[in-house]
Amino acid sequence: MHVVVIPALDGTPMFELSTGAQVFGMERPAPIGVPPEQWYDVRVCAGEPGPFRLRPFGRLDGDMPGLDALDEADTVLVPPTAEKRFDFPPALLDALRRAHDRGARIASVCTGAFVLAAAGLLDGRPAITHWADVDELARRHPSVNVQRTVLYVDDGDVLTSAGVAAGLDLCLHLVRRDHGSRVANVVARYCLVPPHRDGGQAQ
């Protein structure tokens, strides 16, 4: 199975954390048309020692896998962080670099792009975050080619998306890349969202 790992941090928003789990972790009896062993194995791991808060309320304090989970990931999906947080755990940044170096696909939702940039994974690449944060991303990481209006950017092995619902667009885009449009359309139908919004569409 294709292993998708989602590292959570203190202050991660609940909605965006659940986005990847919903799309990649679908267990409904849907006629997806993909054998179970070829679908996704979704794992949420602790990106730093817990327990920690989820925005706007809630906590993750269970017995969660640690950053070793990234060593088995085929795709890593980094959700947004707490507002105005830029001090990311060095162990997480190292784990992301290791995963990328061995060929894992790395993606982010919203301000998760700041984590990828801090790890050096966006240097010289086009990238996007929420429209309200693009100026800050460009200021903090001038080596990143910040895109200011698109919903998501697919740069092959590294992908970034704008905020909230654009994370769904990105996840469906990844399903489309992996399994084709028909399968992505079925997943979108069960999620009751548009099957495709072009990544070049303005925020």
C-alpha positions as CSV (number, residue, x, y, z in Angstrom):
1,M,0.0,0.0,0.0
2,H,1.0,3.6,-0.5
3,V,1.8,5.0,2.9
4,V,0.7,8.6,3.6
5,V,2.0,10.1,6.8
6,I,0.6,13.3,8.3
7,P,2.8,14.8,11.0
8,A,0.8,16.9,13.5
9,L,2.2,19.7,15.6
10,D,0.8,21.7,18.5
11,G,-1.8,24.1,17.2
12,T,-2.5,22.2,14.0
13,P,-6.1,23.0,12.7
14,M,-8.5,20.1,13.0
15,F,-10.1,20.6,9.6
16,E,-6.8,20.5,7.6
17,L,-5.5,17.6,9.7
18,S,-8.5,15.6,8.7
19,T,-8.4,16.5,5.0
20,G,-5.8,13.9,4.1
21,A,-7.3,11.4,6.4
22,Q,-10.6,11.8,4.7
23,V,-9.4,11.6,1.1
24,F,-6.7,9.0,1.4
25,G,-8.2,7.0,4.3
26,M,-11.6,6.4,2.7
27,E,-13.0,3.2,4.1
28,R,-16.5,3.6,2.7
29,P,-17.9,0.8,0.6
30,A,-17.5,3.0,-2.4
31,P,-17.0,1.6,-5.9
32,I,-13.6,3.1,-6.1
33,G,-12.3,0.4,-8.3
34,V,-8.9,0.1,-6.7
35,P,-7.8,-3.1,-4.9
36,P,-7.4,-2.4,-1.1
37,E,-3.8,-3.4,-1.3
38,Q,-3.2,-0.7,-3.9
39,W,-5.0,2.1,-2.0
40,Y,-3.5,4.3,0.8
41,D,-2.4,3.5,4.3
42,V,-2.9,6.8,6.3
43,R,-1.0,7.4,9.5
44,V,-1.0,10.5,11.7
45,C,2.2,10.9,13.7
46,A,3.4,13.3,16.3
47,G,5.7,15.9,14.8
48,E,6.9,16.9,18.2
49,P,6.4,15.6,21.8
50,G,2.7,15.6,22.9
51,P,0.2,16.0,24.1
52,F,-0.8,19.0,22.0
53,R,-3.7,21.2,21.1
54,L,-5.7,21.1,17.9
55,R,-7.3,24.4,16.7
56,P,-9.9,25.6,17.4
57,F,-10.4,23.1,20.2
58,G,-9.4,19.5,21.0
59,R,-6.3,17.6,21.9
60,L,-4.2,14.8,20.6
61,D,-2.9,12.9,23.6
62,G,-3.1,9.3,22.6
63,D,-0.3,6.9,21.9
64,M,0.8,8.2,18.5
65,P,3.7,7.1,16.3
66,G,6.7,9.4,16.2
67,L,8.7,10.8,13.4
68,D,10.1,7.4,12.6
69,A,6.8,7.0,10.7
70,L,8.2,9.3,8.0
71,D,10.9,6.8,7.2
72,E,8.2,4.5,5.8
73,A,6.2,7.2,4.0
74,D,5.6,7.3,0.2
75,T,3.8,10.6,0.7
76,V,4.2,13.1,3.5
77,L,1.4,15.6,3.9
78,V,2.2,18.5,6.2
79,P,-0.8,20.3,7.6
80,P,-0.9,24.0,8.7
81,T,0.8,25.0,11.9
82,A,-0.3,27.2,14.7
83,E,-0.8,30.8,13.7
84,K,2.5,32.8,13.4
85,R,4.6,29.8,14.4
86,F,7.9,29.6,12.6
87,D,10.1,27.7,15.2
88,F,9.6,24.2,13.8
89,P,11.2,21.2,15.6
90,P,14.6,20.4,14.0
91,A,13.8,16.7,14.3
92,L,10.8,17.2,12.0
93,L,12.8,19.2,9.5
94,D,15.5,16.5,9.4
95,A,12.8,13.7,9.0
96,L,11.3,15.6,6.1
97,R,14.7,16.0,4.4
98,R,15.4,12.3,4.9
99,A,12.0,11.3,3.4
100,H,12.6,13.6,0.4
101,D,16.1,12.4,-0.2
102,R,15.0,8.8,-0.4
103,G,12.2,9.6,-2.9
104,A,9.1,10.3,-0.8
105,R,6.6,12.8,-2.2
106,I,6.3,15.8,0.1
107,A,3.2,18.0,0.1
108,S,1.8,20.7,2.3
109,V,-1.6,22.4,3.1
110,C,-1.8,26.1,3.7
111,T,0.9,27.3,6.1
112,G,2.5,23.9,6.2
113,A,4.5,25.4,3.3
114,F,6.5,27.3,6.0
115,V,7.6,23.9,7.4
116,L,8.8,22.7,3.9
117,A,10.6,26.0,3.4
118,A,12.3,25.8,6.7
119,A,13.5,22.3,5.7
120,G,15.0,23.8,2.5
121,L,12.6,21.7,0.3
122,L,11.2,24.8,-1.5
123,D,14.5,26.5,-2.4
124,G,14.3,27.5,-6.0
125,R,10.8,26.0,-6.4
126,P,7.4,27.5,-7.1
127,A,5.2,27.2,-4.0
128,I,1.9,28.6,-2.6
129,T,0.4,29.1,0.8
130,H,-2.8,30.9,2.0
131,W,-3.2,34.3,0.3
132,A,-3.0,36.0,3.7
133,D,0.5,34.5,4.3
134,V,2.2,34.8,0.9
135,D,4.0,38.0,1.7
136,E,5.4,36.5,4.9
137,L,6.5,33.4,3.1
138,A,8.3,35.5,0.5
139,R,9.9,37.7,3.2
140,R,11.2,34.8,5.3
141,H,12.2,32.6,2.4
142,P,13.4,34.7,-0.5
143,S,14.8,31.6,-2.3
144,V,11.2,30.3,-2.8
145,N,9.4,31.3,-6.0
146,V,6.1,32.3,-4.2
147,Q,3.0,32.0,-6.3
148,R,0.4,34.5,-5.1
149,T,-2.9,33.4,-6.5
150,V,-3.1,29.7,-7.4
151,L,-4.9,27.0,-5.4
152,Y,-2.0,24.5,-5.5
153,V,1.4,24.0,-7.1
154,D,2.6,20.6,-8.3
155,D,6.3,20.7,-8.7
156,G,6.7,16.9,-9.1
157,D,8.0,15.5,-5.9
158,V,7.1,18.6,-3.8
159,L,3.6,20.1,-3.8
160,T,2.0,23.0,-1.9
161,S,-1.5,24.2,-1.6
162,A,-3.4,27.3,-0.4
163,G,-5.6,27.2,2.6
164,V,-8.5,25.1,3.9
165,A,-10.5,23.8,0.9
166,A,-7.5,24.0,-1.4
167,G,-6.0,21.2,0.7
168,L,-8.9,19.0,-0.6
169,D,-8.1,20.1,-4.1
170,L,-4.5,19.0,-3.6
171,C,-5.4,15.7,-2.1
172,L,-7.8,14.9,-5.0
173,H,-5.1,16.0,-7.4
174,L,-2.7,13.4,-5.9
175,V,-5.4,10.7,-6.2
176,R,-5.8,11.7,-9.8
177,R,-2.1,11.4,-10.4
178,D,-1.9,8.0,-8.7
179,H,-5.1,6.4,-9.9
180,G,-6.6,8.5,-12.7
181,S,-9.5,10.9,-13.1
182,R,-12.3,8.3,-12.7
183,V,-11.1,7.2,-9.3
184,A,-10.5,10.8,-8.2
185,N,-14.1,11.7,-9.3
186,V,-15.5,8.8,-7.2
187,V,-13.7,10.0,-4.1
188,A,-14.8,13.6,-4.8
189,R,-18.4,12.5,-5.1
190,Y,-18.3,10.7,-1.7
191,C,-16.7,13.8,-0.2
192,L,-19.4,16.0,-1.9
193,V,-16.8,18.4,-3.4
194,P,-16.1,19.4,-6.9
195,P,-14.1,16.7,-8.6
196,H,-11.5,19.1,-10.0
197,R,-10.5,22.7,-9.6
198,D,-7.5,23.5,-11.7
199,G,-4.5,24.4,-9.6
200,G,-4.1,27.6,-11.7
201,Q,-7.4,28.9,-10.6
202,A,-7.0,32.1,-8.5
203,Q,-7.6,32.0,-4.8
